[in-house]
């Protein structure tokens, strides 16, 4: 039987015809990946400087992660939580130790981790503090996912328009302002939820006293500090968690993306027994959460982080990335922000939109993605080399006007 090869353009048209139009991808059709590079259906290679929004922190097809997945694929992949599996206990113990915590609530996607963290905080507020209608303080400009509850406290009109009615129980204050959080606390407040570095907002780094201020406030007012480390955690910023840079340990870590090694969706809420212990059988669950395949992959990922090698790489190479990007300020770049191998680059609107610059970089073999109109993000896999970073920034310089 003869098969007809579909071109890249044909595959894009097929997606546009049969997929809901909830994404606007760049016009490249990726067929394979290896390390920091991907190859399209026409055989052209691109340096991946997005890493699936940090989900591919360890590179495409990291051999140890692939080996762990293949071994588990040959044994058992799903049991549901109706039964125990030989992979879940070791994974949970290893992840809890990495976080310096006692318990893990395994889920699948980052949005599920956020929803689960919210549920745990509310349950803790009900059971421990006796609050009938608990509130959670969140930050303006946040991005925690796309579920109804999460967009209920988003201030992005595009995320919210037409999706109401929304879930109550959230109070929004400006990001990076611990005093504004303190002013918003009431007797109903049970938790503060924040990203240590805001990713989707453009890689926004808060003042160094922000998270310590939230930690002190939560301790003083008997509230939970919840850090969404789904994009910022697991090595991305040069530390295991972005909150490590300012010496803050939250009550709950929300983890995802890189925890699945770029292979399967793996997420988790990690905390101590006095918080996660409020959940009892039947009150929360997930058929796929903590499945043996996910646990095997997640355990391998934790193992890669235990040595600190990837954190050190992100810290060292991050200096090069930011130095090279900062040198472009004034040549079509108005600002550079970030930490480690994570950068938000603001493009002068007179030069073009973030989308336009992303498309020009695509033509030169570098994959990035725009956000909020004028910003492009660099978040390459942590296996990237110094030479590859220089190549990426050289291509950006080439599509910008000279000094």
C-alpha positions as a Markdown table, in Angstrom:
| # | Residue | x | y | z |
|---|---|---|---|---|
| 1 | Unk | 0.0 | 0.0 | 0.0 |
| 2 | Unk | 1.4 | 3.4 | -1.0 |
| 3 | Unk | 1.5 | 6.2 | 1.6 |
| 4 | Unk | 1.5 | 9.9 | 0.7 |
| 5 | Unk | 4.0 | 12.1 | 2.5 |
| 6 | Unk | 2.4 | 15.3 | 3.9 |
| 7 | Unk | 4.5 | 18.4 | 3.7 |
| 8 | Unk | 5.1 | 20.7 | 6.6 |
| 9 | Unk | 2.6 | 23.2 | 5.2 |
| 10 | Unk | 0.1 | 20.4 | 4.8 |
| 11 | Unk | 0.6 | 19.3 | 8.4 |
| 12 | Unk | 0.0 | 22.8 | 9.6 |
| 13 | Unk | -3.2 | 23.1 | 7.5 |
| 14 | Unk | -4.3 | 19.7 | 8.9 |
| 15 | Unk | -3.9 | 21.1 | 12.5 |
| 16 | Unk | -5.7 | 24.3 | 11.6 |
| 17 | Unk | -8.6 | 22.3 | 10.2 |
| 18 | Unk | -9.0 | 19.7 | 13.0 |
| 19 | Unk | -7.6 | 21.4 | 16.2 |
| 20 | Unk | -9.3 | 23.9 | 18.4 |
| 21 | Unk | -7.6 | 27.3 | 17.7 |
| 22 | Unk | -6.4 | 27.9 | 21.3 |
| 23 | Unk | -2.8 | 28.3 | 20.2 |
| 24 | Unk | -0.9 | 30.4 | 17.6 |
| 25 | Unk | 2.3 | 28.4 | 17.1 |
| 26 | Unk | 5.2 | 29.5 | 15.0 |
| 27 | Unk | 5.2 | 28.0 | 11.5 |
| 28 | Unk | 7.6 | 25.1 | 12.1 |
| 29 | Unk | 6.7 | 21.4 | 12.2 |
| 30 | Unk | 9.1 | 19.5 | 14.5 |
| 31 | Unk | 9.8 | 15.9 | 13.8 |
| 32 | Unk | 12.6 | 15.0 | 16.2 |
| 33 | Unk | 14.8 | 16.4 | 19.0 |
| 34 | Unk | 18.1 | 15.7 | 20.7 |
| 35 | Unk | 19.6 | 17.7 | 23.5 |
| 36 | Unk | 19.1 | 21.4 | 22.9 |
| 37 | Unk | 18.2 | 20.9 | 19.2 |
| 38 | Unk | 15.1 | 19.9 | 17.2 |
| 39 | Unk | 14.7 | 19.0 | 13.6 |
| 40 | Unk | 11.7 | 19.8 | 11.4 |
| 41 | Unk | 10.0 | 17.6 | 8.8 |
| 42 | Unk | 12.3 | 19.0 | 6.1 |
| 43 | Unk | 15.4 | 18.2 | 7.9 |
| 44 | Unk | 16.3 | 21.7 | 9.1 |
| 45 | Unk | 17.7 | 22.0 | 12.7 |
| 46 | Unk | 16.8 | 24.6 | 15.2 |
| 47 | Unk | 18.3 | 25.5 | 18.6 |
| 48 | Unk | 15.4 | 25.2 | 21.0 |
| 49 | Unk | 15.5 | 28.2 | 23.3 |
| 50 | Unk | 12.1 | 27.7 | 24.8 |
| 51 | Unk | 12.3 | 24.1 | 26.1 |
| 52 | Unk | 8.6 | 23.7 | 26.2 |
| 53 | Unk | 8.3 | 26.5 | 28.8 |
| 54 | Unk | 10.8 | 24.7 | 31.0 |
| 55 | Unk | 9.3 | 21.3 | 30.6 |
| 56 | Unk | 12.4 | 20.1 | 28.7 |
| 57 | Unk | 14.9 | 21.5 | 31.2 |
| 58 | Unk | 17.1 | 18.4 | 30.8 |
| 59 | Unk | 17.1 | 18.4 | 27.0 |
| 60 | Unk | 15.2 | 16.4 | 24.4 |
| 61 | Unk | 15.5 | 12.7 | 25.0 |
| 62 | Unk | 17.9 | 12.8 | 27.9 |
| 63 | Unk | 19.3 | 9.3 | 27.8 |
| 64 | Unk | 18.8 | 8.6 | 31.5 |
| 65 | Unk | 15.2 | 9.8 | 31.4 |
| 66 | Unk | 14.4 | 7.9 | 28.3 |
| 67 | Unk | 16.0 | 4.8 | 29.7 |
| 68 | Unk | 13.9 | 5.1 | 32.9 |
| 69 | Unk | 10.7 | 5.5 | 30.8 |
| 70 | Unk | 11.5 | 2.6 | 28.5 |
| 71 | Unk | 12.2 | 0.3 | 31.4 |
| 72 | Unk | 8.9 | 1.2 | 33.0 |
| 73 | Unk | 7.0 | 0.9 | 29.8 |
| 74 | Unk | 8.0 | -2.7 | 29.7 |
| 75 | Unk | 6.7 | -3.4 | 33.2 |
| 76 | Unk | 3.5 | -1.5 | 34.0 |
| 77 | Unk | 2.3 | 2.1 | 33.3 |
| 78 | Unk | -0.9 | 2.6 | 35.1 |
| 79 | Unk | -2.6 | 1.0 | 38.2 |
| 80 | Unk | -4.6 | 4.0 | 39.4 |
| 81 | Unk | -4.4 | 4.9 | 43.1 |
| 82 | Unk | -6.8 | 2.1 | 43.9 |
| 83 | Unk | -3.6 | 0.0 | 44.4 |
| 84 | Unk | -0.1 | 0.6 | 45.4 |
| 85 | Unk | 2.8 | 0.6 | 42.9 |
| 86 | Unk | 6.5 | -0.1 | 43.5 |
| 87 | Unk | 7.5 | 3.2 | 41.9 |
| 88 | Unk | 5.3 | 5.7 | 43.8 |
| 89 | Unk | 6.7 | 5.4 | 47.3 |
| 90 | Unk | 10.4 | 5.8 | 46.2 |
| 91 | Unk | 9.5 | 8.7 | 44.0 |
| 92 | Unk | 7.5 | 10.5 | 46.7 |
| 93 | Unk | 10.3 | 10.0 | 49.3 |
| 94 | Unk | 12.9 | 11.2 | 46.9 |
| 95 | Unk | 10.9 | 14.3 | 45.8 |
| 96 | Unk | 10.0 | 15.2 | 49.4 |
| 97 | Unk | 13.7 | 15.0 | 50.4 |
| 98 | Unk | 14.7 | 17.3 | 47.5 |
| 99 | Unk | 12.2 | 19.8 | 48.8 |
| 100 | Unk | 13.0 | 19.3 | 52.5 |
| 101 | Unk | 9.4 | 18.4 | 53.1 |
| 102 | Unk | 7.5 | 15.3 | 54.3 |
| 103 | Unk | 4.7 | 14.6 | 51.9 |
| 104 | Unk | 3.9 | 14.7 | 48.2 |
| 105 | Unk | 0.5 | 15.0 | 46.5 |
| 106 | Unk | 1.2 | 13.7 | 42.9 |
| 107 | Unk | -0.9 | 15.0 | 40.0 |
| 108 | Unk | -0.3 | 15.4 | 36.2 |
| 109 | Unk | -0.3 | 18.9 | 34.9 |
| 110 | Unk | 0.9 | 22.2 | 36.4 |
| 111 | Unk | -2.7 | 23.5 | 36.4 |
| 112 | Unk | -3.7 | 20.5 | 38.4 |
| 113 | Unk | -1.0 | 21.2 | 40.9 |
| 114 | Unk | -2.2 | 24.8 | 41.4 |
| 115 | Unk | -5.8 | 23.6 | 41.8 |
| 116 | Unk | -4.7 | 21.0 | 44.3 |
| 117 | Unk | -2.7 | 23.5 | 46.2 |
| 118 | Unk | -5.7 | 25.8 | 46.4 |
| 119 | Unk | -7.9 | 23.0 | 47.6 |
| 120 | Unk | -5.4 | 22.0 | 50.3 |
| 121 | Unk | -5.0 | 25.6 | 51.5 |
| 122 | Unk | -8.8 | 26.0 | 51.8 |
| 123 | Unk | -9.2 | 22.7 | 53.6 |
| 124 | Unk | -6.4 | 23.7 | 56.0 |
| 125 | Unk | -8.2 | 26.9 | 56.6 |
| 126 | Unk | -11.4 | 25.1 | 57.3 |
| 127 | Unk | -10.0 | 22.3 | 59.5 |
| 128 | Unk | -7.1 | 24.0 | 61.2 |
| 129 | Unk | -8.1 | 27.6 | 61.5 |
| 130 | Unk | -11.8 | 27.2 | 61.5 |
| 131 | Unk | -12.5 | 29.7 | 58.6 |
| 132 | Unk | -15.8 | 29.0 | 56.9 |
| 133 | Unk | -15.1 | 31.0 | 53.7 |
| 134 | Unk | -11.3 | 31.2 | 53.3 |
| 135 | Unk | -9.6 | 33.7 | 51.0 |
| 136 | Unk | -6.2 | 33.4 | 49.2 |
| 137 | Unk | -4.1 | 36.5 | 48.2 |
| 138 | Unk | -2.6 | 36.3 | 44.7 |
| 139 | Unk | -0.4 | 38.6 | 42.6 |
| 140 | Unk | -1.3 | 40.8 | 39.7 |
| 141 | Unk | 0.2 | 39.6 | 36.4 |
| 142 | Unk | 0.1 | 36.0 | 37.6 |
| 143 | Unk | 0.0 | 33.0 | 35.4 |
| 144 | Unk | -0.9 | 29.7 | 37.1 |
| 145 | Unk | -2.8 | 27.9 | 34.3 |
| 146 | Unk | -6.1 | 28.0 | 32.4 |
| 147 | Unk | -8.7 | 26.3 | 34.5 |
| 148 | Unk | -11.8 | 28.2 | 35.5 |
| 149 | Unk | -10.7 | 28.7 | 39.1 |
| 150 | Unk | -7.2 | 29.8 | 38.0 |
| 151 | Unk | -8.4 | 32.3 | 35.5 |
| 152 | Unk | -10.8 | 33.6 | 38.1 |
| 153 | Unk | -7.9 | 35.4 | 39.7 |
| 154 | Unk | -6.0 | 36.3 | 36.5 |
| 155 | Unk | -6.0 | 39.9 | 35.3 |
| 156 | Unk | -5.3 | 38.9 | 31.7 |
| 157 | Unk | -8.4 | 40.0 | 29.7 |
| 158 | Unk | -7.6 | 37.4 | 27.0 |
| 159 | Unk | -7.7 | 34.6 | 29.5 |
| 160 | Unk | -10.9 | 35.7 | 31.1 |
| 161 | Unk | -13.2 | 37.2 | 28.4 |
| 162 | Unk | -16.3 | 35.1 | 27.9 |
| 163 | Unk | -15.5 | 32.4 | 30.5 |
| 164 | Unk | -17.4 | 33.6 | 33.5 |
| 165 | Unk | -18.9 | 33.2 | 36.0 |
| 166 | Unk | -15.7 | 32.9 | 38.1 |
| 167 | Unk | -14.7 | 31.3 | 41.3 |
| 168 | Unk | -14.7 | 33.6 | 44.3 |
| 169 | Unk | -12.3 | 33.6 | 47.2 |
| 170 | Unk | -9.3 | 35.4 | 45.8 |
| 171 | Unk | -7.8 | 38.9 | 46.4 |
| 172 | Unk | -5.3 | 40.3 | 43.9 |
| 173 | Unk | -2.5 | 42.8 | 44.9 |
| 174 | Unk | 0.5 | 44.1 | 42.9 |
| 175 | Unk | 3.3 | 41.6 | 42.3 |
| 176 | Unk | 6.5 | 42.3 | 44.2 |
| 177 | Unk | 4.8 | 44.4 | 46.9 |
| 178 | Unk | 4.8 | 42.6 | 50.3 |
| 179 | Unk | 3.3 | 45.6 | 52.0 |
| 180 | Unk | 0.3 | 45.5 | 49.7 |
| 181 | Unk | -0.1 | 41.8 | 50.6 |
| 182 | Unk | 0.0 | 42.7 | 54.3 |
| 183 | Unk | -2.6 | 45.4 | 53.8 |
| 184 | Unk | -4.9 | 42.9 | 52.1 |
| 185 | Unk | -4.9 | 40.3 | 54.9 |
| 186 | Unk | -8.1 | 39.8 | 56.8 |
| 187 | Unk | -9.3 | 37.2 | 59.3 |
| 188 | Unk | -10.4 | 35.1 | 56.3 |
| 189 | Unk | -7.0 | 35.0 | 54.7 |
| 190 | Unk | -5.5 | 31.5 | 54.7 |
| 191 | Unk | -2.7 | 31.7 | 52.1 |
| 192 | Unk | -0.6 | 33.8 | 49.8 |
| 193 | Unk | 0.1 | 32.3 | 46.3 |
| 194 | Unk | 2.9 | 33.7 | 44.3 |
| 195 | Unk | 5.4 | 32.9 | 41.6 |
| 196 | Unk | 9.0 | 33.5 | 42.8 |
| 197 | Unk | 9.7 | 34.8 | 39.3 |
| 198 | Unk | 6.7 | 35.5 | 37.0 |
| 199 | Unk | 7.2 | 33.6 | 33.8 |
| 200 | Unk | 4.3 | 34.4 | 31.4 |
| 201 | Unk | 4.3 | 38.0 | 32.5 |
| 202 | Unk | 7.8 | 38.4 | 30.9 |
| 203 | Unk | 10.2 | 36.8 | 33.4 |
| 204 | Unk | 9.6 | 39.4 | 36.1 |
| 205 | Unk | 12.0 | 39.2 | 39.0 |
| 206 | Unk | 10.6 | 40.7 | 42.2 |
| 207 | Unk | 12.6 | 42.8 | 44.7 |
| 208 | Unk | 14.9 | 40.6 | 46.9 |
| 209 | Unk | 12.8 | 41.4 | 50.0 |
| 210 | Unk | 9.5 | 40.3 | 48.5 |
| 211 | Unk | 9.5 | 36.6 | 49.3 |
| 212 | Unk | 11.2 | 37.0 | 52.7 |
| 213 | Unk | 8.5 | 39.6 | 53.4 |
| 214 | Unk | 5.8 | 37.2 | 52.5 |
| 215 | Unk | 7.4 | 34.4 | 54.6 |
| 216 | Unk | 7.5 | 36.7 | 57.7 |
| 217 | Unk | 4.0 | 37.8 | 57.2 |
| 218 | Unk | 2.6 | 34.3 | 56.7 |
| 219 | Unk | 4.5 | 33.1 | 59.9 |
| 220 | Unk | 3.2 | 36.1 | 61.9 |
| 221 | Unk | -0.5 | 35.8 | 60.7 |
| 222 | Unk | -0.6 | 32.0 | 60.6 |
| 223 | Unk | -1.1 | 31.7 | 56.9 |
| 224 | Unk | 0.4 | 29.4 | 54.2 |
| 225 | Unk | 3.0 | 30.6 | 51.7 |
| 226 | Unk | 2.5 | 28.7 | 48.4 |
| 227 | Unk | 5.2 | 29.1 | 45.8 |
| 228 | Unk | 4.4 | 28.2 | 42.2 |
| 229 | Unk | 7.7 | 26.8 | 41.0 |
| 230 | Unk | 6.2 | 25.1 | 37.9 |
| 231 | Unk | 8.3 | 27.2 | 35.5 |
| 232 | Unk | 11.0 | 28.6 | 37.8 |
| 233 | Unk | 11.9 | 25.5 | 39.7 |
| 234 | Unk | 13.9 | 22.4 | 39.2 |
| 235 | Unk | 17.2 | 24.0 | 38.1 |
| 236 | Unk | 16.0 | 26.7 | 35.7 |
| 237 | Unk | 17.3 | 29.7 | 37.6 |
| 238 | Unk | 20.6 | 28.3 | 38.9 |
| 239 | Unk | 19.1 | 26.8 | 42.1 |
| 240 | Unk | 16.8 | 23.9 | 42.7 |
| 241 | Unk | 14.0 | 26.4 | 43.4 |
| 242 | Unk | 13.9 | 30.1 | 42.5 |
| 243 | Unk | 12.9 | 30.8 | 46.2 |
| 244 | Unk | 16.3 | 29.4 | 47.2 |
| 245 | Unk | 18.0 | 32.5 | 46.0 |
| 246 | Unk | 16.5 | 34.5 | 48.8 |
| 247 | Unk | 16.5 | 31.8 | 51.5 |
| 248 | Unk | 12.8 | 31.2 | 51.5 |
| 249 | Unk | 11.1 | 27.9 | 52.1 |
| 250 | Unk | 7.3 | 27.9 | 51.4 |
| 251 | Unk | 4.7 | 25.8 | 53.1 |
| 252 | Unk | 3.7 | 24.3 | 49.8 |
| 253 | Unk | 5.8 | 23.9 | 46.6 |
| 254 | Unk | 3.8 | 23.6 | 43.3 |
| 255 | Unk | 5.8 | 21.7 | 40.8 |
| 256 | Unk | 5.3 | 20.5 | 37.3 |
| 257 | Unk | 6.7 | 20.8 | 33.7 |
| 258 | Unk | 10.4 | 19.7 | 34.1 |
| 259 | Unk | 9.4 | 17.1 | 36.7 |
| 260 | Unk | 8.2 | 15.0 | 33.8 |
| 261 | Unk | 11.5 | 15.2 | 32.0 |
| 262 | Unk | 9.9 | 16.2 | 28.7 |
| 263 | Unk | 8.4 | 12.7 | 28.5 |
| 264 | Unk | 5.1 | 12.6 | 30.5 |
| 265 | Unk | 3.0 | 15.1 | 32.4 |
| 266 | Unk | 4.1 | 15.0 | 36.1 |
| 267 | Unk | 3.2 | 17.5 | 38.7 |
| 268 | Unk | 3.1 | 17.6 | 42.5 |
| 269 | Unk | 2.2 | 19.6 | 45.6 |
| 270 | Unk | 4.9 | 19.1 | 48.2 |
| 271 | Unk | 4.6 | 20.1 | 51.8 |
| 272 | Unk | 4.7 | 18.9 | 55.4 |
| 273 | Unk | 2.3 | 16.6 | 57.1 |
| 274 | Unk | 0.7 | 19.3 | 59.1 |
| 275 | Unk | -0.6 | 20.9 | 55.9 |
| 276 | Unk | -1.0 | 18.0 | 53.3 |
| 277 | Unk | -2.2 | 15.8 | 56.1 |
| 278 | Unk | -5.6 | 17.6 | 56.1 |
| 279 | Unk | -6.6 | 15.5 | 53.0 |
| 280 | Unk | -8.4 | 12.2 | 53.7 |
| 281 | Unk | -9.4 | 9.4 | 51.4 |
| 282 | Unk | -12.1 | 10.4 | 48.9 |
| 283 | Unk | -11.5 | 14.2 | 49.3 |
| 284 | Unk | -9.1 | 14.6 | 46.3 |
| 285 | Unk | -7.7 | 12.3 | 43.7 |
| 286 | Unk | -6.5 | 11.6 | 40.1 |
| 287 | Unk | -6.6 | 8.4 | 38.1 |
| 288 | Unk | -3.3 | 9.1 | 36.4 |
| 289 | Unk | -1.6 | 11.1 | 39.2 |
| 290 | Unk | 1.4 | 9.2 | 40.5 |
| 291 | Unk | 1.1 | 6.5 | 37.9 |
| 292 | Unk | 4.1 | 4.1 | 37.7 |
| 293 | Unk | 5.5 | 5.6 | 34.5 |
| 294 | Unk | 5.3 | 9.1 | 35.8 |
| 295 | Unk | 6.8 | 8.1 | 39.1 |
| 296 | Unk | 9.7 | 6.3 | 37.4 |
| 297 | Unk | 10.4 | 9.3 | 35.2 |
| 298 | Unk | 10.0 | 11.8 | 38.0 |
| 299 | Unk | 12.3 | 9.8 | 40.3 |
| 300 | Unk | 15.0 | 9.9 | 37.5 |
| 301 | Unk | 14.5 | 13.7 | 37.2 |
| 302 | Unk | 15.0 | 14.2 | 41.0 |
| 303 | Unk | 18.1 | 12.1 | 40.7 |
| 304 | Unk | 19.5 | 14.4 | 38.1 |
| 305 | Unk | 18.9 | 17.3 | 40.4 |
| 306 | Unk | 20.4 | 15.7 | 43.5 |
| 307 | Unk | 24.0 | 16.3 | 42.4 |
| 308 | Unk | 23.5 | 20.0 | 41.8 |
| 309 | Unk | 25.1 | 19.7 | 38.3 |
| 310 | Unk | 22.2 | 21.2 | 36.4 |
| 311 | Unk | 21.8 | 24.0 | 38.9 |
| 312 | Unk | 25.5 | 24.9 | 38.6 |
| 313 | Unk | 25.2 | 24.8 | 34.8 |
| 314 | Unk | 22.2 | 27.1 | 34.8 |
| 315 | Unk | 23.9 | 29.5 | 37.2 |
| 316 | Unk | 27.2 | 29.6 | 35.2 |
| 317 | Unk | 25.8 | 29.7 | 31.7 |
| 318 | Unk | 23.1 | 32.2 | 32.9 |
| 319 | Unk | 25.8 | 34.8 | 33.5 |
| 320 | Unk | 26.9 | 34.4 | 29.8 |
| 321 | Unk | 23.3 | 34.6 | 28.6 |
| 322 | Unk | 22.5 | 37.7 | 30.5 |
| 323 | Unk | 25.8 | 39.5 | 29.7 |
| 324 | Unk | 25.3 | 38.9 | 26.0 |
| 325 | Unk | 21.6 | 39.9 | 26.1 |
| 326 | Unk | 22.3 | 43.1 | 28.2 |
| 327 | Unk | 24.8 | 44.2 | 25.5 |
| 328 | Unk | 21.9 | 44.5 | 23.1 |
| 329 | Unk | 20.1 | 47.0 | 25.2 |
| 330 | Unk | 19.8 | 50.2 | 23.1 |
| 331 | Unk | 20.0 | 48.2 | 19.8 |
| 332 | Unk | 16.3 | 47.3 | 19.5 |
| 333 | Unk | 16.2 | 45.9 | 23.0 |
| 334 | Unk | 14.8 | 48.1 | 25.8 |
| 335 | Unk | 15.3 | 45.8 | 28.8 |
| 336 | Unk | 16.5 | 42.3 | 29.9 |
| 337 | Unk | 15.3 | 40.5 | 33.0 |
| 338 | Unk | 15.6 | 37.1 | 34.5 |
| 339 | Unk | 17.9 | 34.7 | 36.4 |
| 340 | Unk | 20.0 | 31.7 | 35.4 |
| 341 | Unk | 19.0 | 30.3 | 32.0 |
| 342 | Unk | 15.8 | 32.3 | 31.9 |
| 343 | Unk | 15.5 | 35.7 | 30.3 |
| 344 | Unk | 12.7 | 38.0 | 29.2 |
| 345 | Unk | 13.8 | 40.4 | 26.5 |
| 346 | Unk | 11.7 | 43.5 | 25.7 |
| 347 | Unk | 11.8 | 44.5 | 22.1 |
| 348 | Unk | 11.5 | 48.1 | 21.1 |
| 349 | Unk | 8.0 | 48.4 | 19.5 |
| 350 | Unk | 9.5 | 50.5 | 16.8 |
| 351 | Unk | 11.6 | 47.5 | 15.7 |
| 352 | Unk | 8.7 | 45.0 | 15.7 |
| 353 | Unk | 6.6 | 42.9 | 17.9 |
| 354 | Unk | 7.8 | 40.0 | 19.9 |
| 355 | Unk | 6.0 | 37.7 | 17.4 |
| 356 | Unk | 7.8 | 39.3 | 14.5 |
| 357 | Unk | 11.2 | 38.9 | 16.1 |
| 358 | Unk | 10.4 | 35.3 | 17.0 |
| 359 | Unk | 9.6 | 34.6 | 13.3 |
| 360 | Unk | 12.9 | 36.2 | 12.2 |
| 361 | Unk | 14.8 | 34.1 | 14.7 |
| 362 | Unk | 12.9 | 31.0 | 13.4 |
| 363 | Unk | 14.3 | 31.8 | 9.9 |
| 364 | Unk | 17.8 | 31.9 | 11.4 |
| 365 | Unk | 17.5 | 28.5 | 13.3 |
| 366 | Unk | 16.6 | 29.7 | 16.8 |
| 367 | Unk | 13.2 | 28.9 | 18.5 |
| 368 | Unk | 11.9 | 31.4 | 21.1 |
| 369 | Unk | 8.3 | 32.6 | 21.9 |
| 370 | Unk | 6.8 | 35.9 | 22.5 |
| 371 | Unk | 4.5 | 37.0 | 25.3 |
| 372 | Unk | 2.6 | 40.2 | 26.0 |
| 373 | Unk | 3.2 | 41.7 | 22.6 |
| 374 | Unk | 6.7 | 43.1 | 23.0 |
| 375 | Unk | 8.6 | 40.4 | 25.0 |
| 376 | Unk | 10.5 | 37.3 | 23.9 |
| 377 | Unk | 11.6 | 34.6 | 26.3 |
| 378 | Unk | 14.8 | 32.6 | 26.3 |
| 379 | Unk | 14.6 | 29.4 | 28.4 |
| 380 | Unk | 16.9 | 26.9 | 26.7 |
| 381 | Unk | 17.4 | 23.3 | 28.0 |
| 382 | Unk | 20.0 | 23.3 | 30.7 |
| 383 | Unk | 22.2 | 21.1 | 28.6 |
| 384 | Unk | 22.9 | 24.0 | 26.2 |
| 385 | Unk | 26.5 | 24.9 | 25.7 |
| 386 | Unk | 28.3 | 28.3 | 25.9 |
| 387 | Unk | 28.8 | 28.2 | 22.1 |
| 388 | Unk | 25.1 | 27.5 | 21.5 |
| 389 | Unk | 24.1 | 30.4 | 23.8 |
| 390 | Unk | 26.5 | 32.7 | 21.8 |
| 391 | Unk | 25.0 | 31.4 | 18.5 |
| 392 | Unk | 21.4 | 32.2 | 19.8 |
| 393 | Unk | 22.3 | 35.7 | 20.9 |
| 394 | Unk | 24.2 | 36.3 | 17.7 |
| 395 | Unk | 21.1 | 35.5 | 15.7 |
| 396 | Unk | 19.1 | 37.9 | 17.8 |
| 397 | Unk | 21.7 | 40.6 | 17.2 |
| 398 | Unk | 21.5 | 40.0 | 13.5 |
| 399 | Unk | 17.8 | 40.7 | 13.3 |
| 400 | Unk | 18.1 | 43.9 | 15.4 |
| 401 | Unk | 19.5 | 47.3 | 14.2 |
| 402 | Unk | 23.1 | 47.9 | 14.9 |
| 403 | Unk | 24.3 | 50.4 | 17.6 |
